[in-house]
Every structure is written in structure tokens, then in C-alpha cells.
Amino acid sequence: MITLSRLTTSLDPELAVLRVLAPGGQLTLIQLARDTRLRRWVTRTAIEYLDARGLVVPTYAHDRWRITSTGRALLTQAKEAQRER
């Protein structure tokens, strides 16, 4: 399992993608870039990182992404850690 303590501090783009997907949507790369206000290449890199760790998965058509339960748990952990600061 991925824990927040094992992640580097430079994961703002990845956390932004998880936040946008958290309500349960299935979004394309372009939609994610727009909603996170990140450049497309930054968004693509964030998705690749999250996908490799099982935090997001592509939908059946492979052009949309959704958050996994592991990704949702990590996002909750990140929110709690931020509140503690």
C-alpha cells in the first residue's frame, strides 16, 4: 500500500488530479488538464505516475481516467495531513 510518508513533497500535480477525480468522474486528459489548471504534459506525467501506482485506472475505452479506492484513501490521508499542519 502507498502511504503519504513514502511520497515526495513534489506531488502537487498528482494530488490535483486525484482531487478532480475524487467525486467519481471519468475524465479525459484534456478535461483533467483544464480542471486542474495544469499543462497537458504535466497532467499526462501525473496520470502516468498515478496509474503506475494503482491510484487511477483507465476506463474501458482507455481515453478516460477514474480514481481507485487506493487513490481515494491516499487523497483522504493527504487531506488529513494538511489539516494537521
Order of alpha helices (4+ residues) and beta strands (2+ residues): alpha-alpha-alpha-beta-beta-alpha
